[in-house]
Amino acid sequence: ATKQYGYEDFLSGLVAKACIWTMPKNPANFNVDNVRVSKIAGLSVLHSTVIRGMVFTRTPLGNVKSVSDCKVVVFSCAVDAANT
């Protein structure tokens, strides 16, 4: 496992937020599999964030070559919504 020494306080806050978001009404039913950490190539650990949804580490299904008059977010991995 990758160790990120020195970032414990920062990362523990992100993990706590993810756990709170996925906590069922009865905390005894909490499932650790509902919280996933995924490495995405890019900036530093301090640019990490928590997102709602599901992250699947797989190859992209397509590439967008050209866009005009839009707001764009670029991920180096697939991000799928929890509900469709």
C-alpha positions in Angstrom: 0.0 0.0 0.0 1.2 3.5 -0.7 2.0 5.5 2.4 1.5 9.3 2.4 3.4 10.3 5.6 2.8 13.8 6.8 -0.7 14.0 5.2 -2.6 12.2 7.9 -4.6 15.2 9.2 -5.6 16.2 5.7 -6.5 12.7 4.4 -8.3 11.8 7.6 -10.7 14.7 7.1 -11.5 13.6 3.6 -12.1 10.0 4.7 -14.3 11.2 7.6 -16.4 13.3 5.2 -16.8 10.3 2.9 -17.8 8.1 5.8 -20.4 10.6 7.0 -21.9 10.9 3.5 -22.3 7.1 3.2 -23.4 6.5 6.8 -26.8 4.7 6.9 -29.5 5.6 9.5 -28.3 2.7 11.7 -24.5 3.1 12.0 -24.1 -0.6 12.8 -24.9 -1.2 9.2 -22.0 0.9 7.9 -20.1 -0.9 5.1 -16.5 0.2 4.6 -16.8 -0.9 0.9 -19.0 2.2 0.4 -15.9 4.4 0.7 -13.2 4.0 -2.0 -10.0 5.8 -2.5 -8.7 6.1 -6.0 -5.4 7.5 -7.2 -5.7 9.9 -10.2 -2.6 11.1 -11.9 -2.3 14.9 -11.6 -1.6 17.3 -8.8 -0.5 16.7 -5.2 -2.2 15.0 -2.3 -3.3 18.4 -1.0 -5.5 18.8 -4.2 -7.5 15.7 -3.3 -11.3 16.0 -2.8 -14.3 13.9 -2.0 -16.9 13.3 -4.7 -20.3 11.8 -4.6 -20.7 9.0 -7.1 -18.7 6.0 -8.1 -15.1 5.9 -9.4 -14.1 3.0 -11.7 -10.5 2.8 -12.5 -10.7 1.6 -16.1 -9.7 2.9 -19.6 -11.9 5.6 -21.1 -14.5 4.7 -23.6 -13.8 7.7 -25.9 -12.0 10.9 -26.3 -13.4 14.4 -27.0 -11.2 16.2 -29.5 -12.9 19.6 -29.8 -15.5 21.6 -27.9 -16.7 25.2 -28.0 -18.6 27.5 -25.6 -18.7 25.0 -22.7 -17.4 24.3 -19.2 -15.2 21.3 -19.2 -13.7 19.0 -16.5 -11.0 16.5 -17.5 -10.4 13.3 -15.5 -7.7 10.9 -16.2 -10.0 8.1 -15.1 -13.7 7.2 -15.5 -16.2 8.8 -13.1 -19.7 7.5 -13.2 -22.8 8.7 -11.4 -24.3 6.7 -8.5 -27.8 7.0 -10.0 -28.6 7.1 -13.7 
